[in-house]
Amino acid sequence: MKGSVIRKRYILVFWESESEKMDKYLYNYYEIKRKYKKGNFSIYLCNQLNKSTICGLITKKGGNIVTVSGTIKKCKKSLSYTMENNIHLTPSRDTP
């Protein structure tokens, strides 16, 4: 919904370790839900206003943000491309 001030954003994250603790933390403190999980990849749903805060937190806790998108379909497409091409993901130093 482009007219809305609070647009939804999907964040595709690659985790080096277990993401279960981070899932609970994000839900309890920020009400961010994990919508999809495959292997070490997770897709989280947040809004436009807290996107930068969540991205910074994920990066600080050891996650690598692959992409941020407005639709889950684009995140899943990016996920399949990443897995097919065996792209080696290293934690990034900058936040989107």
Secondary structure by P-SEA (a helix, b strand, c coil): cccccbbbbbbbbbbcccaaaaaaaaaaccccccccccccbbbbbbcccaaaaaaaaaaaabbbbccccccaaaaaaaaaaaaaaccccccccccc
